[in-house]
């Protein structure tokens, strides 16, 4: 079926089984394997003829958390020496396995770039800081650009702002001046769901959620 020359089938079979970690199940009936190993068999079938392109549709659907991690690892290994197109609606799957994203809605490409560009599509507007001597809410609201204050714990605070990223420098200086003893500060990245919602709203307001078609290269 894969047009492999008859004299090369045995070697191709052994290589695909080894690559997918199923050599020790060679004599087992497929239906008696776990869902994760059944997926591995499917991946072995997809690469046995050494294609330059592999297309996968929801490859971790129905798997338990451990099986998902195993299959994701296998997909990344397969993508080391070939292109992999992975279609999924699960955003965590995108983040865990993909390098580039093409988002398609109603047959139109509405986003096509790297995962890094997707993650940074929305400029961060919140930050997390941790201090040993926490200030009051009033002190934080007094900082120009701070629009919301939320105490995650007594010492860990989430701040929303409408200024640029340089707000971190302002907060660091305020900590030094007021003795907050700042131990950690970082900008929060926008969630994949947040970026996804913004893209959907911008491109096709009112339509159903678009499909993500991530691509590994």
LUMZA-973975 format. One record per residue (C-alpha): residue number from 1; x, y negated, z negated; residue in three letters. Coordinates in nm, 4 decimals. Each point is the difference from the previous one (the first is absolute). Layout:
seq,px,py,pz,type
NUM,X,Y,Z,ALA
...
END
This chain:
seq,px,py,pz,type
1,0.0000,0.0000,0.0000,UNK
2,0.2921,-0.2358,-0.0645,UNK
3,0.1794,0.0968,0.3235,UNK
4,0.3053,0.1306,-0.1846,UNK
5,0.2134,0.2392,0.2107,UNK
6,-0.0554,0.3567,-0.1193,UNK
7,0.3676,0.0487,-0.0843,UNK
8,-0.0100,-0.3024,-0.2353,UNK
9,-0.3285,0.0664,-0.1818,UNK
10,0.1532,0.1971,-0.2873,UNK
11,0.2621,-0.2666,-0.0776,UNK
12,-0.2568,-0.2808,0.0318,UNK
13,-0.2344,0.1847,-0.2362,UNK
14,0.2650,0.0547,-0.2647,UNK
15,0.1187,-0.3605,0.0232,UNK
16,-0.3529,-0.1405,-0.0365,UNK
17,-0.0739,0.2269,-0.2980,UNK
18,0.3255,-0.0975,-0.1687,UNK
19,-0.0588,-0.3709,0.0652,UNK
20,-0.3465,0.0207,-0.1588,UNK
21,0.1034,0.2260,-0.2881,UNK
22,-0.2265,0.2935,0.0869,UNK
23,0.2519,0.2695,0.0983,UNK
24,-0.0761,0.1962,-0.3177,UNK
25,-0.3686,0.0206,0.0993,UNK
26,0.0577,0.1464,0.3458,UNK
27,-0.1981,0.3165,-0.0757,UNK
28,-0.2894,-0.1739,-0.1773,UNK
29,-0.3431,-0.0529,0.1537,UNK
30,-0.0650,-0.3717,0.0513,UNK
31,-0.3317,-0.0050,-0.1860,UNK
32,0.1731,0.1355,-0.3117,UNK
33,0.2387,-0.2975,-0.0210,UNK
34,-0.0675,-0.3106,-0.2105,UNK
35,-0.1223,-0.3155,0.1693,UNK
36,0.3466,-0.1527,-0.0163,UNK
37,0.1635,0.2957,0.1715,UNK
38,-0.2739,0.0165,0.2597,UNK
39,0.0867,-0.3615,0.0832,UNK
40,0.3662,0.1026,0.0251,UNK
41,-0.0952,0.2705,0.2498,UNK
42,-0.1885,-0.2616,0.2016,UNK
43,0.3064,-0.2254,0.0009,UNK
44,0.2184,0.2927,0.1076,UNK
45,-0.2388,0.0615,0.2900,UNK
46,0.0278,-0.3667,0.0945,UNK
47,0.3834,-0.0073,0.0131,UNK
48,0.0890,0.3521,0.1151,UNK
49,0.0650,-0.1198,0.3572,UNK
50,0.2132,-0.2920,-0.1250,UNK
51,-0.2198,-0.2829,0.1309,UNK
52,0.1158,-0.3603,0.0018,UNK
53,-0.3377,-0.1111,-0.1349,UNK
54,-0.2202,0.1550,-0.2697,UNK
55,-0.3540,-0.1274,-0.0637,UNK
56,-0.1549,0.0726,-0.3413,UNK
57,-0.3563,-0.0779,-0.1096,UNK
58,-0.0628,-0.0201,-0.3770,UNK
59,0.2726,0.2608,-0.0723,UNK
60,-0.0492,-0.0051,-0.3788,UNK
61,-0.3784,0.0105,0.0006,UNK
62,-0.1337,0.2399,-0.2640,UNK
63,0.3358,0.0683,-0.1650,UNK
64,0.0749,-0.0265,-0.3709,UNK
65,0.2520,-0.2647,-0.1225,UNK
66,0.2995,0.2373,0.0022,UNK
67,-0.0848,0.1276,0.3477,UNK
68,-0.0383,-0.3571,0.1247,UNK
69,0.3513,-0.0873,-0.1209,UNK
70,0.1434,0.3111,0.1672,UNK
71,-0.1689,-0.0685,0.3343,UNK
72,0.1002,-0.3682,-0.0061,UNK
73,0.3623,0.1021,-0.0575,UNK
74,-0.0224,0.2445,0.2889,UNK
75,-0.1480,-0.2652,0.2302,UNK
76,0.2861,-0.2382,-0.0819,UNK
77,0.2499,0.2767,0.0786,UNK
78,-0.1720,0.0741,0.3323,UNK
79,0.0116,-0.3717,0.0831,UNK
80,0.3787,-0.0089,-0.0374,UNK
81,0.0535,0.1342,0.3526,UNK
82,-0.3286,-0.0734,0.1799,UNK
83,-0.2796,-0.2580,0.0103,UNK
84,-0.3027,0.0717,-0.2173,UNK
85,-0.3389,-0.1663,0.0417,UNK
86,-0.2065,0.0466,-0.3143,UNK
87,-0.3647,-0.1020,-0.0047,UNK
88,-0.1570,-0.0629,-0.3399,UNK
89,-0.2397,-0.2219,-0.1914,UNK
90,0.1814,0.0620,-0.3293,UNK
91,0.2143,-0.3057,-0.0703,UNK
92,0.2216,0.1773,-0.2537,UNK
93,0.0860,0.2460,0.2768,UNK
94,0.1160,-0.2883,0.2160,UNK
95,0.2243,-0.1366,-0.2723,UNK
96,0.1487,0.3402,-0.0818,UNK
97,0.0843,0.1226,0.3501,UNK
98,0.0036,-0.2729,0.2622,UNK
99,0.2443,-0.2545,0.1384,UNK
100,-0.2220,-0.1786,0.2498,UNK
101,-0.3726,-0.0617,0.0153,UNK
102,-0.2419,-0.0471,0.2865,UNK
103,-0.3484,-0.0882,-0.1190,UNK
104,-0.2771,0.0614,0.2515,UNK
105,-0.3624,-0.1084,-0.0205,UNK
106,-0.2549,0.0644,0.2743,UNK
107,0.2802,0.0817,0.2434,UNK
108,0.1917,-0.3226,-0.0674,UNK
109,0.3367,-0.0340,-0.1722,UNK
110,-0.0469,-0.2477,-0.2829,UNK
111,0.3376,0.0520,-0.1688,UNK
112,0.3267,0.1525,0.1202,UNK
113,0.3188,-0.0433,-0.1997,UNK
114,0.2206,0.1586,-0.2641,UNK
115,-0.1260,0.1143,-0.3387,UNK
116,0.2096,-0.2789,-0.1533,UNK
117,-0.1839,-0.2610,0.2091,UNK
118,-0.3322,0.1567,-0.0953,UNK
119,0.0886,-0.0101,-0.3697,UNK
120,0.0952,-0.3675,0.0324,UNK
121,-0.2915,-0.1056,0.2196,UNK
122,-0.1507,-0.1858,-0.2962,UNK
123,0.2385,-0.2297,-0.1862,UNK
124,0.0145,0.0995,-0.3690,UNK
125,-0.1996,-0.2251,-0.2310,UNK
126,0.0459,0.1852,-0.3282,UNK
127,0.2997,0.0869,-0.2128,UNK
128,0.0724,0.2052,-0.3074,UNK
129,0.2224,-0.1201,-0.2801,UNK
130,0.1027,0.1605,-0.3279,UNK
131,0.1182,-0.2066,-0.2943,UNK
132,0.1026,0.0739,-0.3586,UNK
133,-0.1624,-0.3174,-0.1381,UNK
134,-0.3168,-0.0486,0.2063,UNK
135,-0.1348,-0.3525,0.0581,UNK
136,-0.3662,-0.0933,-0.0414,UNK
137,-0.2398,-0.0123,0.2944,UNK
138,-0.0051,-0.3789,-0.0240,UNK
139,0.3781,-0.0170,0.0381,UNK
140,-0.0166,0.2150,0.3128,UNK
141,-0.2914,-0.1918,0.1540,UNK
142,0.2033,-0.3178,-0.0559,UNK
143,0.2528,0.1206,0.2591,UNK
144,-0.0801,-0.1605,0.3339,UNK
145,-0.1279,0.2585,0.2480,UNK
146,-0.1266,0.2583,-0.2522,UNK
147,-0.3695,0.0696,0.0645,UNK
148,-0.0716,0.3064,-0.2146,UNK
149,0.1573,0.1741,-0.2998,UNK
150,-0.0604,0.3582,-0.1099,UNK
151,0.1749,0.1730,-0.2889,UNK
152,0.0535,0.3624,0.1093,UNK
153,0.1545,0.0656,-0.3415,UNK
154,0.1172,-0.2316,-0.2751,UNK
155,0.3323,-0.0533,0.1791,UNK
156,-0.0876,0.0761,0.3628,UNK
157,-0.1876,-0.2689,0.1901,UNK
158,-0.1446,-0.0221,0.3520,UNK
159,-0.0055,-0.3517,0.1443,UNK
160,-0.1874,-0.1105,0.3088,UNK
161,0.1311,-0.3055,0.1817,UNK
162,-0.0647,-0.2204,0.3023,UNK
163,0.3568,-0.1212,0.0336,UNK
164,0.2832,0.1577,0.1996,UNK
165,0.2272,0.2823,-0.1228,UNK
166,0.2234,-0.2657,-0.1596,UNK
167,-0.2502,0.0050,-0.2868,UNK
168,0.2200,0.2738,-0.1495,UNK
169,0.2830,-0.2514,-0.0443,UNK
170,-0.2374,-0.2361,-0.1773,UNK
171,-0.1116,0.2744,-0.2384,UNK
172,0.3582,0.1096,-0.0693,UNK
173,0.0914,-0.3571,-0.0884,UNK
174,-0.3094,-0.0314,-0.2228,UNK
175,0.1012,0.3200,-0.1778,UNK
176,0.3487,-0.1338,-0.0673,UNK
177,-0.1354,-0.3352,-0.1205,UNK
178,-0.2677,0.1485,-0.2260,UNK
179,0.1808,0.3116,-0.1222,UNK
180,-0.2367,0.2614,0.1471,UNK
181,0.2974,0.2374,0.0474,UNK
182,-0.0974,0.1169,0.3473,UNK
183,0.1094,0.3601,0.0681,UNK
184,-0.1699,0.0682,0.3355,UNK
185,-0.1719,-0.1916,0.2794,UNK
186,-0.1040,0.1071,0.3511,UNK
187,-0.2480,-0.0872,0.2724,UNK
188,-0.2769,0.2551,0.0482,UNK
189,-0.0303,0.1383,0.3507,UNK
190,-0.3464,-0.0070,0.1504,UNK
191,-0.1617,0.3429,-0.0071,UNK
192,-0.0437,0.1900,0.3260,UNK
193,-0.3744,-0.0148,-0.0578,UNK
194,0.0186,-0.3783,-0.0317,UNK
195,0.1962,-0.0378,0.3231,UNK
196,-0.2325,0.2425,0.1752,UNK
197,-0.3038,-0.2002,-0.1103,UNK
198,0.1554,-0.3286,0.1150,UNK
199,0.0832,0.1406,0.3437,UNK
200,-0.3456,0.1456,0.0391,UNK
201,-0.1656,-0.3240,-0.1080,UNK
202,0.2205,-0.2103,0.2268,UNK
203,-0.0358,0.2093,0.3125,UNK
204,-0.3485,0.1418,-0.0211,UNK
205,-0.2078,-0.1639,-0.2699,UNK
206,-0.3061,0.2031,-0.0801,UNK
207,0.1045,0.3149,0.1840,UNK
208,0.0782,0.3338,-0.1606,UNK
209,0.3483,0.0586,-0.1460,UNK
210,0.2596,0.0620,0.2734,UNK
211,0.2091,0.3125,0.0320,UNK
212,0.3679,0.0000,-0.0848,UNK
213,0.2183,0.1938,0.2374,UNK
214,0.3499,-0.0068,-0.1573,UNK
215,0.3001,0.1074,0.2032,UNK
216,0.3282,0.1531,-0.1181,UNK
217,0.3068,-0.0610,0.2174,UNK
END
